[in-house]
């Protein structure tokens, strides 16, 4: 997905200018070792932060999976419950 997005940014005249990724850390299992600079999680977020210089990247992730990952100063974190996000139409809502 990231490679296809990079291809569109470089080759297409219809560049989307944004990328939405839902739970990118879901499949990462690095054991219980502490996060290091060589961690895949740290590497992924470092890569995405570099890519976000020229575009907007929206990541939907559980905050308990992000503990210990250093975040850049230009990253905005929006937290909320499923009910709050459903109000804005970001997921199907049983409350509607």
NORPE-V105272 format. One line per field, one symbol per residue. ss: DSSP state (A for helix, B for strand, O for the rest). phi: phi as a letter, one per 40 degrees, with the letter a starting at -180 (. if undefined). psi: psi as a letter, one per 30 degrees, with the letter a starting at -180 (. if undefined). A space follows every 10 residues. Layout:
ss->???
phi->???
psi->???
//
This chain:
ss->OAAAAAAAAA AOOOOOOBBB BBOOOOOOOO OOOOOOOOOA AAAAAAAAAA AOOOOBBBBB OOAAAOOOOO OOOOOOOOOO OAAAAAAOOO OOOOOO
phi->.cccccdccc bccbccgaab bbfccdccbb gbcccbcccc cccccccccc cccbabbbbb accccbdgcc bccccbbbba ccccccccgc adbccc
psi->eeeeeeeeee fkfikeflkk kkifgegkjg agllklfgke eeeeeeeeee ffeglkkkkj lkfffgkfjk klfgkkkkkl leeeeeeggf lkkff.
//
